[in-house]
Amino acid sequence: MDKQTVVVLFGGRSSEHSISSATAGGVLRALDRERYDVIPVGITREGAFVLEDDDPDKFPLDAAHLPEVVDNGTRIQWPEPGGVRTLRVTRADGAVDDLGAIDVVLPLLHGPHGEDGTLQGYFDTLEVPYAGGGVLDSALCMDKHFMKVALQAAGIAVAPWITVRARQWAQDPEEVRAAVAELGLPLFVKPARAGSSVGVSKVADPAEFDEAMRIALAEDDKVLVETGVVGREIEVAILEGADAPRASVPGEIVLTSRGFYDFEGKYLGGDGVDVVCPADLSDAEVSAIQDTGIRAFEAVDGRGLARVDMFLTGDGSLVVNELNTMPGFTPISMFPKCWIASGLSYRDLITELIEAGLRRG
């Protein structure tokens, strides 16, 4: 079988640049090289597309020295509709090399300018096939407000919330505080369009609310204030599949001393949180969680993959917290752990994502 050429795309302009780069290190190491030729392309923090080294060791998950894409002077030229349909690179000295035809792009980008539909629309415009989420599901799930609206419309339970714009907070903070008081305590204050718990605060006392708003508004001018849901934190991984989406066995986030599952706990192996997969659940609970995960995926017109995060409450109800259309693939991330626990290896998981992108292309 002829090899297909995969562009592994990572880095980006968001605050999750280094996590994306570390994810790419794991993927580059695991990709089936007998099946795919690989071209690593990095996006610098300033947004330049550069040809990167095909060296997994360059992008380790090291909390003390997180990896990043450094501008090496190269510039990627993507295939053009009606023009040159190969990938080219302009070297630092101005020479242009043709890297040949590409079959699919595997974006490993987290957060804005990568996981929010903008890059997906770019590749749609270029008529370049890509794996993972599409324009609509990526945009919906990046904006937590509209994600909740879509889930509610599909009859899926979400935590009560209000959405606060920066101008509302600046013009009438007392009105906002009064509306928030009706949600009860504890509260979670989140930027609407940031990822991976960046800018998120848990508020247990009304006196903490103003500072939580300041932190969230530093990331986005639209903020969600949610009622805290008491329950087990359950996550399930979804893959698109050739015929229908399917769900992994569920995992659980077990907080021991950390207040909530924040950025450090998710990616940097911070103390106070355990990522357990499979979770200790009854068969009926597993079935209900998998069904809810697939329903949530379909409610946002999911493509490729998603991790669906939800709470299992004491009375057995399921409340969906959010969907992540490009979940982390680092060694301590839930998404690959759950698929591995379901019998799908890390390498085969990556292959499934690529093949789904090829089918759509």
Steps between C-alpha positions, in 0.01 A plus 500: 500500500632844406573724794283805555650831602378653825580853615513510880408859593565637849594799714279798426418842640298399805610469863510121442786523251738289707242231575429470128874466437533230766200318351676508164808339655291204613321471166820521295644218709192279464399551135511189285798580278443193285163646404565875493766745392505788745567872456504693829382861469509732798315826558698753702341706774487786248314284245772411248480153340849347508647166397594319820737215583359147496643439846266398785775565756491869409151530646494326840231548765726658759328734745828679572582565133190480285570468127416762241522569129781747433512704181777338295454728199316248283149566369246241390305557177179297502345346187289752306157438348544533125875533548794297627359202690817403685641613833798731463741658743697820459830457678667773704731574205205547263528163323168325440471123537202296384409243768251323275130429519341458843204279578376638832586743780484383862446817707608464863412855596327603821307818567436805281644516148507123473216329684233763438412435135722771352775265386244243387338764280842590362565143391149469358575809290831351385324167424750320722363195690548503877425279797303591810216745550343709227408868490163481675575259785836664568347848518203387710710315755758777530221738604362352821184712483389374160611147583258503795224640279551217248504234772187637666322500164579129472354430844836449670536633855759774565584700812295818555693807385497861398720658234660835582653737244785729597284806428228372738753453778650845439163680480303331779696256717230508769241365257741221404569417864126484571442260207794288607371478858197306374731223372612412851845387615746370409537658157740454214603806301635419153608687189250397232760437231819385670601138542638259758390687811704810409355794692254283698433564868294322763306744717394377844435845653336805336805705598705296249276575204650831383850353485369198309340734246827690464689176427241377250468835319877505450445204264169593331240777496223243548483303825284212623398483864376150580346330799741245640364148450560246777586165350770273367703652215467256211656524153431288195688499169311503169626401154310570180530150348426394141129443563412664832675659799607271779597557860787371712471367850456800731773639721481704820683802635554442870595814692694432817628842606453719191191724493416418138656342191713795394771547235781368718302193600401425140835535330788535741438212737419728789432346840148466632331332205486145368394411145332159524389296200293290495289658773335284764143502364212261461414364155188717496702812586756423228225455243328825601827695489595364159153577364511854636848551356389393152181710523707804598742436211212482255331809651795716396535325162822337621769388259815301560519486877403662826537450871170551681528609862203452733397464861331190642289630785390317812156423356652348185439800273756604239584868449728579205768755582664543160634339183862532394550453125878469526569335834852460624706205377776528757595185694286604799198611295161336543409463131774251402482330840133420452551361151795292615278365780241421231752290308621754242873572505641854484632431150170358379313793651708743294445283192123514552507879516705523182280253316187692598656814353592314181144370463361850521766630258 
